[in-house]
Structure formats: structure tokens, C-alpha cells
Amino acid sequence: MADTESPTEEEIIQRIRKTEELLRGRTDWSEENRRLHEDSVEALAEAGVFRMRVAARHGGYESGARAMVSVASALARVDGSLA
């Protein structure tokens, strides 16, 4: 497994901001279908959100609680159901 540096919480938040338009565009669909749109899930995965609490030895970022709260807050500003 490659030994790469994990992104900072700010880098992940910047990635979220880059996909904000896409995420906002899926809110009505998500509300109607009572689940996140596949495009939203893919955008979150590409931003690295799902790897934040995964151990580094398993390819994750091992982000702390403070980083998780910061990222969740950024997601909630886009769409509360994302957080």
C-alpha cells in the first residue's frame, strides 16, 4: 500500500465546496426518494469523506473528531441530509 499523506480537513472541505452545485442539485431528488442520490454519494466518496475515520493501515485518513465535525458542518451548510 502506498504511503501517502492524508488530506487536511480544510482540503476535504475544499473538495466538498467544489461539488456544492452538484450536491445542491440533488436535494429535491433525495427528499422525494428518502435517500441520497448516487451522484451525491459518489461526490462524497471522491472528496474523501468516507475515508476520514478509516485507519491509515486500511487506506483511510484517521481523521480526528474535530475534523469530522468541521466536515459535517460544511456538508450541513450544503444540505442537512448530507451531514
ROSE-4610 file (N, C-alpha, C; in Angstrom, 1 decimal, always signed):
// ROSE-4610
residu = [M/M/M/A/A/A/D/D/D/T/T/T/E/E/E/S/S/S/P/P/P/T/T/T/E/E/E/E/E/E/E/E/E/I/I/I/I/I/I/Q/Q/Q/R/R/R/I/I/I/R/R/R/K/K/K/T/T/T/E/E/E/E/E/E/L/L/L/L/L/L/R/R/R/G/G/G/R/R/R/T/T/T/D/D/D/W/W/W/S/S/S/E/E/E/E/E/E/N/N/N/R/R/R/R/R/R/L/L/L/H/H/H/E/E/E/D/D/D/S/S/S/V/V/V/E/E/E/A/A/A/L/L/L/A/A/A/E/E/E/A/A/A/G/G/G/V/V/V/F/F/F/R/R/R/M/M/M/R/R/R/V/V/V/A/A/A/A/A/A/R/R/R/H/H/H/G/G/G/G/G/G/Y/Y/Y/E/E/E/S/S/S/G/G/G/A/A/A/R/R/R/A/A/A/M/M/M/V/V/V/S/S/S/V/V/V/A/A/A/S/S/S/A/A/A/L/L/L/A/A/A/R/R/R/V/V/V/D/D/D/G/G/G/S/S/S/L/L/L/A/A/A]
num = [1/1/1/2/2/2/3/3/3/4/4/4/5/5/5/6/6/6/7/7/7/8/8/8/9/9/9/10/10/10/11/11/11/12/12/12/13/13/13/14/14/14/15/15/15/16/16/16/17/17/17/18/18/18/19/19/19/20/20/20/21/21/21/22/22/22/23/23/23/24/24/24/25/25/25/26/26/26/27/27/27/28/28/28/29/29/29/30/30/30/31/31/31/32/32/32/33/33/33/34/34/34/35/35/35/36/36/36/37/37/37/38/38/38/39/39/39/40/40/40/41/41/41/42/42/42/43/43/43/44/44/44/45/45/45/46/46/46/47/47/47/48/48/48/49/49/49/50/50/50/51/51/51/52/52/52/53/53/53/54/54/54/55/55/55/56/56/56/57/57/57/58/58/58/59/59/59/60/60/60/61/61/61/62/62/62/63/63/63/64/64/64/65/65/65/66/66/66/67/67/67/68/68/68/69/69/69/70/70/70/71/71/71/72/72/72/73/73/73/74/74/74/75/75/75/76/76/76/77/77/77/78/78/78/79/79/79/80/80/80/81/81/81/82/82/82/83/83/83]
x = [+0.8/+0.0/+0.9/+0.6/+1.4/+1.2/+2.4/+2.4/+2.2/+0.9/+0.6/+0.1/+0.3/-0.2/-1.7/-2.3/-3.8/-4.1/-5.2/-5.6/-6.0/-5.9/-6.3/-7.8/-8.4/-9.9/-10.2/-9.4/-9.6/-9.6/-8.7/-8.6/-9.9/-10.4/-11.6/-12.8/-12.8/-13.9/-13.8/-12.6/-12.5/-13.0/-12.8/-13.3/-14.8/-15.4/-16.9/-17.4/-16.7/-17.1/-17.1/-16.2/-16.1/-17.3/-17.9/-19.1/-20.4/-20.3/-21.5/-22.7/-22.5/-23.6/-24.2/-23.4/-23.9/-24.8/-24.2/-24.9/-26.2/-26.2/-27.4/-28.5/-28.0/-28.9/-29.6/-29.2/-29.8/-30.7/-30.8/-31.6/-33.1/-33.7/-35.1/-35.3/-34.4/-34.5/-34.3/-33.3/-33.1/-34.3/-34.9/-36.1/-37.2/-37.4/-38.5/-38.3/-37.1/-36.8/-36.3/-36.1/-35.7/-34.4/-33.5/-32.1/-31.2/-29.9/-29.0/-29.0/-28.9/-28.7/-27.3/-27.2/-25.9/-24.8/-25.2/-24.2/-23.6/-24.5/-24.1/-23.1/-23.5/-22.6/-21.3/-21.3/-20.0/-19.2/-19.8/-19.1/-18.5/-19.2/-18.7/-17.5/-17.6/-16.5/-15.3/-15.5/-14.3/-13.7/-14.5/-14.0/-13.2/-13.4/-12.6/-13.4/-14.7/-15.4/-15.5/-15.7/-15.9/-14.6/-13.5/-12.2/-11.7/-12.4/-11.9/-11.7/-12.6/-12.5/-11.9/-11.4/-10.8/-9.3/-8.8/-7.4/-6.5/-5.3/-4.4/-3.9/-3.7/-3.3/-4.3/-5.5/-6.5/-6.9/-6.0/-6.2/-7.0/-7.2/-8.0/-7.1/-7.8/-7.1/-7.0/-7.7/-7.6/-7.9/-8.9/-9.2/-9.8/-9.5/-10.0/-11.4/-12.0/-13.3/-13.5/-12.6/-12.7/-12.8/-12.0/-12.1/-13.4/-13.9/-15.2/-16.3/-16.3/-17.3/-17.2/-16.0/-15.8/-16.4/-16.1/-16.6/-18.1/-18.6/-20.1/-20.8/-20.2/-20.8/-20.8/-19.7/-19.6/-20.7/-20.8/-21.9/-23.3/-23.5/-24.8/-25.2/-24.2/-24.4/-24.9/-24.5/-24.9/-26.3/-26.4/-27.7/-27.7/-28.6/-28.6/-28.6/-29.2/-29.3/-27.9/-27.0/-25.6/-24.8/-25.1/-24.3/-24.8]
y = [-1.2/+0.0/+1.2/+2.2/+3.4/+4.2/+4.8/+5.6/+7.1/+7.5/+8.9/+9.7/+11.0/+11.9/+12.1/+12.1/+12.3/+13.7/+14.0/+15.4/+16.0/+17.3/+18.0/+18.2/+18.5/+18.8/+19.9/+20.9/+22.0/+21.6/+20.7/+20.2/+19.4/+18.6/+17.9/+18.8/+19.9/+20.9/+21.6/+21.9/+22.5/+21.6/+20.3/+19.3/+19.3/+19.4/+19.5/+20.7/+21.9/+23.1/+23.0/+22.3/+22.2/+21.4/+20.5/+19.7/+20.3/+21.5/+22.0/+22.2/+22.6/+22.8/+21.4/+20.4/+19.1/+18.6/+18.7/+18.3/+19.0/+20.3/+21.1/+20.7/+20.3/+19.9/+18.6/+17.9/+16.5/+16.5/+17.7/+17.7/+17.4/+17.9/+17.5/+16.0/+15.5/+14.0/+13.2/+13.6/+12.9/+13.0/+14.2/+14.4/+13.5/+13.5/+12.7/+11.2/+10.7/+9.3/+8.8/+9.7/+9.4/+8.7/+9.1/+8.6/+9.5/+9.4/+10.2/+9.7/+10.7/+10.3/+9.7/+8.8/+8.1/+9.1/+10.2/+11.2/+11.9/+12.1/+12.7/+11.8/+10.5/+9.5/+9.4/+9.4/+9.4/+10.6/+11.8/+13.0/+13.0/+12.5/+12.4/+11.5/+10.3/+9.4/+10.0/+10.7/+11.3/+12.4/+13.0/+14.1/+13.5/+12.2/+11.5/+11.5/+11.9/+11.9/+10.5/+9.5/+8.2/+7.5/+8.1/+7.5/+8.2/+9.2/+10.0/+9.2/+8.3/+7.6/+6.2/+5.9/+4.6/+4.7/+3.6/+3.5/+3.7/+4.3/+4.5/+3.2/+2.2/+0.9/+0.2/+0.8/+0.2/+1.2/+2.2/+3.2/+4.4/+4.6/+5.8/+6.9/+7.9/+9.1/+9.3/+8.5/+8.5/+9.9/+10.6/+11.9/+11.9/+13.0/+13.1/+13.6/+13.7/+14.1/+15.5/+16.4/+17.8/+18.0/+17.2/+17.3/+16.8/+15.7/+15.1/+16.2/+16.9/+17.9/+19.0/+19.5/+20.5/+20.1/+18.9/+18.4/+18.3/+17.7/+17.6/+18.9/+19.9/+21.3/+21.8/+21.6/+22.1/+21.4/+20.1/+19.3/+19.8/+20.1/+20.5/+21.9/+22.7/+24.0/+23.8/+22.8/+22.5/+21.8/+20.8/+20.1/+19.3/+19.6/+18.9/+17.4/+16.8/+15.4/+14.8/+15.5/+15.0/+14.8/+15.6/+15.5/+14.4]
z = [+0.0/+0.0/+0.0/-0.8/-0.9/+0.3/+0.7/+1.9/+1.5/+1.4/+1.0/+2.2/+2.1/+3.1/+3.0/+4.2/+4.2/+4.0/+3.4/+3.2/+4.6/+4.7/+5.9/+5.9/+7.0/+7.0/+6.0/+5.9/+5.0/+3.6/+3.3/+1.9/+1.6/+2.5/+2.3/+2.1/+3.0/+2.9/+1.5/+1.0/-0.3/-1.4/-1.3/-2.2/-2.2/-1.0/-0.9/-1.6/-1.3/-2.0/-3.5/-4.0/-5.5/-6.0/-5.2/-5.7/-5.2/-4.6/-3.9/-4.9/-6.1/-7.1/-7.4/-7.6/-7.8/-6.6/-5.4/-4.2/-4.0/-4.2/-4.0/-5.1/-6.3/-7.4/-7.1/-6.2/-5.9/-4.7/-4.0/-2.8/-3.0/-4.0/-4.2/-4.5/-5.3/-5.6/-4.3/-3.5/-2.2/-1.3/-1.2/-0.4/-0.8/-2.1/-2.7/-2.5/-2.7/-2.6/-1.3/-0.3/+1.0/+1.2/+0.3/+0.3/-0.5/-0.3/-1.1/-2.5/-3.4/-4.9/-5.0/-6.0/-6.2/-6.6/-7.3/-7.6/-6.4/-5.4/-4.1/-3.4/-3.3/-2.6/-3.3/-4.7/-5.4/-5.2/-5.1/-4.9/-3.5/-2.5/-1.1/-1.1/-1.8/-1.8/-2.4/-3.6/-4.2/-3.4/-2.6/-1.7/-0.5/-0.3/+0.8/+2.1/+2.1/+3.3/+4.0/+3.2/+3.8/+4.3/+4.0/+4.4/+5.7/+6.1/+7.2/+8.5/+8.9/+10.1/+9.9/+8.7/+8.4/+8.8/+9.4/+9.8/+8.6/+8.8/+7.8/+7.2/+8.0/+7.5/+6.6/+6.6/+5.7/+4.6/+4.4/+3.3/+3.7/+5.0/+5.4/+5.8/+6.4/+6.8/+8.3/+9.1/+10.5/+11.1/+10.5/+11.0/+12.4/+13.1/+14.4/+14.5/+15.7/+15.9/+15.4/+15.7/+15.3/+13.8/+13.1/+11.6/+11.1/+11.7/+11.4/+11.6/+12.7/+13.0/+12.0/+11.6/+10.7/+9.3/+8.9/+7.6/+7.6/+8.7/+8.8/+8.8/+9.4/+9.3/+7.9/+7.2/+5.8/+4.9/+5.2/+4.5/+4.8/+6.1/+6.5/+5.9/+5.7/+5.0/+3.6/+2.9/+1.6/+1.6/+2.4/+2.5/+3.8/+4.7/+6.0/+6.0/+5.0/+4.9/+4.6/+4.1/+3.8/+5.1/+6.1/+7.3/+8.1]
